[in-house]
Amino acid sequence: MEIRVRATGAVMFEDEWRRYIKQETGKNFGQLDEATLNQYGADVVFEGPQASGGTVYQYSMRQGVEQIEGKWYTKYVLGPVFVDIPGGATAAQQEAEYKAAKDAEQAKAVRADRTRRLAETDWTQLADSPVDKTVWANYRQSLRDVPTQAGFPWNVQWPDTP
């Protein structure tokens, strides 16, 4: 459980809050309830809804807390969030680097999947395999062509297995 201290706005986990109160008052608490938290000027922070939507480059990330109808909730936004660094990279530069890294990571994963699929069909090209080698060779070539697809690496259309 997380707890928000009204006087400072600080948000802390329950065990940290318990240590803080013990240091301030010398008291220990068993089960915490709303009355006890109220007495010490604190509120429960409930888990808020995750951010949704966005692009393949974004994920739900926590960004503080917010009050909704008198209760405190964790706040989530789509991230990552980039900001200009004085004397350093601009937000746009950071975002471009991040996207390039994510594209490379995704491309590596897709290529690994393609390599696995190719390895699983190596047997079809052996001289004594009882399959139509041309059909399987065409399938394997389609696998090799996956990186040339327009949507690569995020929107891959895998060929149908013969």
Secondary structure by P-SEA (a helix, b strand, c coil): cccccccccccccaaaaaaaaaaacccccccccaaaaaaabbbbbccccccccccccccccccbbbbcccbbbbbbccccbbbbccccccaaaaaaaaaaaaaaaaaaaaaaaaaaaaaaaccccccccccaaaaaaaaaaaaaaccccccccccccccccc
